[in-house]
Amino acid sequence: NSSTCHWAMKKTASLQRPLVVDRREVRKSSWKRNHCKRSDFERTTRRFLLTAVLLVRVYAQDPARLGVQEVFSWLDYLRYSGVDHVLLYDAYQRSDESLLKAVSEYRSTGFLTYIDWSPYSHPYSIDRTQVAAYQSAMERYGCESLWHIAIDIDEYPFSPADLKPGFLARYVAKLKPSVSREYYEQDRAYRFGWSESDADDHVGNGEKAVHAALKISPSDVPVLEVTMDNYLHLGAPHPNDERHMIGRYWRRDRTVSNDLVKPIYRCDPQAVVSRIHHNGIQVSGVSLRGNSSILRLNHYWGAR
């Protein structure tokens, strides 16, 4: 609720020297270069538990009317939730739309890395712009984090079971690394939240490496992705003139709104290929549908 999420953690530890990846670097060095060449899921060798990936364009003609204030609110909420770091891919099309200066405070604390994604923003396409940004995050920065979460600025992870700061980090830290192959084969359809379309059960060269990195039995199936059910908040904004999106839209669907889930996924480009709702699983692994009574995605769609 809005009172619970009022919200911001103003004090944050300095995590790293701020990074800015500008247009020249993007053009000079292809984002397709794989900087994460080995499967290694040891927390001691990675700086972050959870990194959020955002592809965004803020512009005056946006039908959703999402602006810089919404970016700030979203970043503060993610920091409250326990996200360690944010990779912001700025897909501006005009120079006055750039968020580089606007997010300078978040960069100065090391909470955010800014990537100029304008070379891939026009013409915009799902594959060339959005999916490419998620894959870039995996391949360029995946070695820094154990998990990625790819969501938009009107999407807020929420836990009805844990309302305290750091709830998302605690959820991710408790995720089990694998399920037994017998359990997976018997119940993979729908009974326990598995979906045939959720898990591409392909055996690739990286399977042994993933098993070794996660320290799981060869007979087990690694959990490479957990999805969050989508709950829409709809209608006109509440007449309280609340600046924060959470306080504007109070009417939420009582049940899951649609199949457009969003993923939390392992950072290993040899095991996972980025997509928007379900990632491609390159090795023998599974995507688990999360329990929405523990974690769901509140999507503030409004009156669009």
N, C-alpha and C positions, 0 to 999 in steps of 0.2 A: 504494500500500500504506500501512499505518498508520504505518510508520516515516518514510516520505517525507512524509506529511502531518502529522507532529508538528513543528509546523505553524504556530503563530500568529506573525504579524508584529506585535510589540507596539508598534513605533514607526511612527507614520503621520503624514504631513504634515497640517497643518490645511488643509482644503479650502474650507471656507466657514463662515459663521455658522450654527449649528444652527437648524433650522426645526421648528416644531411646528404642525401644522394641526389645530385642535380642532373639536369637534362644531359649535360655533356658526358657524365659518367654512364648514364643509361645507354647512350648511343655508342660510346667507345667500347664498352664491355657488355656483351650480350647477357641479358638476365637469364638466359638458358644455361649458362655455365653452372655446373654442379659443384657447389662448394661443400657439400656434405656427402662425402664419398663412402662413409662407413656407417653401419647401423650401430648406434651406441646410445642406449637409453639410461645410462648411469647419471643420476642427478649431480654427482660430484664433478662431472665433466661438462655439464651444461649450466649456463648462468641463470636460466629462468625455468620455472615449472610450467607456466602458461603465458603465451603471447597471443594477443588479439591482432587480427589482420583486418584492416579497413580499406576498402576501395570507395572513394567518395569524390563527388564533384558538388561544390556549393555554388549556386548561381541564382540570379534574381528571378529567372523565369521558371524555377522548379515548381511543378504542380503541388508538391507536398509542402512547399514553403519551409523547407528545412535549411537553416542558416548556420552561421558560426556559433550562435548561442547553443544550438542543438549539439554541435560537435563538442563544445565545452562540457555540457551536461552529461553527454555520453561518456567522455573520457573520465570525468570525475566519478561517475557511477562505476565504471570498470575498475578504477583504482580502489574504490570502496569494496568491490566484490572480491578483490584479491588478485586480479590480473597483474602480472609482473611488468609487462612491457606491451607497447602498441606499435605496430608497423602501419603507418598511415601512407597509403598510396593516393596521391592527390592527382585526380584526373581532370584538372582544370583545362578549359579550352581558350580562355582569355587570360592575359597576365594579371588583370585586376581580380580574378577569381582565386588566385593562389592563396593557400592557407599557410605558407611558410612563416610569415611574420605572426600570424594569428596564434599559432601553436608554439611560439618560441619559449614560453614558460614551461610547457610540458617537455620540450626538448632539453632545456637547461637543467632539469632535474634528472635527465636520463630515462624518463618514463616513456618517451616517444622517439621513434626514428621516422624522419620524414623522407619520403621517396617521391620525387617529381615524376609523375606518370603521364604527363601531358603528351609525350610523343605517341602514346598508345590510346589517347582519348578521343581522337577525331580522325576518321569516323569511329564512333563508339560501336563496339560489338561485345556480346557476352564472352566469346572465346578470346578475342584479341585484347580486350580491355580488362574485364573482370576476372575471368578464369586465369588469364596470364598473370595478373597481379598476385593471385593466391599461389600460383605455382612458383612465381619469382620469390615470394616470401619463404616458401619451402626450401628452394634450392640455394638462395643467397644467405638466408638467416636461420634456416631450420636447425643448424648445429648449435644455436644458442639456447634452444628451448626444447623441453620434452614434448609439449603439446601446443597446438595452435587451435584457435577458435576464430572462425571467419563469419562475421555478422555485420549488419548495417547500423547506421546511427539511430534508426527508429526501432531497433531490436535490443531488448534488455533481458539477459538471463536473470531468472528469479527463482528462488528456492522457498516454497511455502514452509519447508521444514527447518530452515536455518536463516534467520533474519539478521544475523550479526555480521559485522565487517569480516571480509575474507571468506564468505560462504562458498564462492565458486572455486577458490583455490583448495579449500577443504574437500569439496566434492571431487575434484580432479585427482587430488592426492590419494583418495580412497578407491579409485577405479582399479578393478582387478585386471591383471595383465593378460589373462587368458581364461578360456573355458575348456572343458574336456572335449575331445573330438566326439566321443560317444554322445555327450549331452547336446553338442552342436548338431550332429547328424539326426538325432531323434526329434529334436524340437526346433529345428531351424526355420520352420515355416512361419507360424504366427503365435503359437501358444505362449511362448515366453518373450514375445516382443521381437523375435527375429523375422526378417522378411527376405524372401528369395531374392528380391531386387537389392536388398541392403548389402549383401555379401557376395562379391564376385570371388568365387573360390578357385582362384588360379594359382597353380604352383609355379613359382619362378625361381631364378637363381638366388634371390635374396632370402628365401624361406629359412634356410639354416642360420643365416646371419641374424635374422630377426629373433628366432628362437634363442639363440645364444645371447643376444643383447638383452632380452627380457628375462633371461635365466628361467625359462620354462621348459617343460618336458617336450621332446619331439612329438609326443602323442597328443599334446594340447594344441588348441587353436588360439593364436594371439588376437586380442581385442585391439584393433587399430583405429576404431572410430566409435564414438557415442553420439547419438543425435538427440536434439532437444525438440519436443513437440511445439508447434506454433499456435499460440493463442492470440487472436486479434483483439485489439482495443479499437472500437469503432465509434462513429458519430461525431457530432460537433463538439468542440472543446468545452469544458466546463466553464461557466461564467465567473470563475474566481480569478481570472487574469493571471494564472500561474505560469511563470516563465518556463519552468521545468516540464518536459514532456510528460513525465510520470503524473504530474498533478493536473494535466489538462484533460486527459481522457480516462474516464472512470468506468465506462461500460465495456465489459470484456465478455467474449464468448464463454459460455459455461463449459463447453467441451472443446476438444481439439478442433481448430478451425479448418485445417486442410493438411495435405501431405507435404507441405513445403517446410520440412524440417531444416535445421541448421546444425552443422557438425562441430564436434570437438575431436581432434584427430592427432595421431602420432606424427611427429616431425621426422620423417624419413622418406626422401624422394625415391628410394629404391623399393619402398613398400607401398607408398600411397601416392596417387596422382590427383592433384587438386581438381575439384569441380565445385558446384555451388551448394547443392543440397545433400548429395551423397558423393563422397570421393571414390575414385577408382582404387580398388584394392589389388595391388600387383602381386602379392604373395598369398599363400594360404592364410587367410585371416578373415575376421568378421567385423561387421558394423552392428553395434548394439543399440537398440532403441531405448533411450533413457526413460525412467519412471517419472512422469510429469508431476507426481505428488512430491517428488524430491527436487527436481529441477525442470523448469520449463522455459520457453522463450516468450516473453511478453512483447508483442509486435504492435507498436502504436501507429496504426494505419489511419486513424481519424476518419474524416469524411471524404476521402479520395474516392 
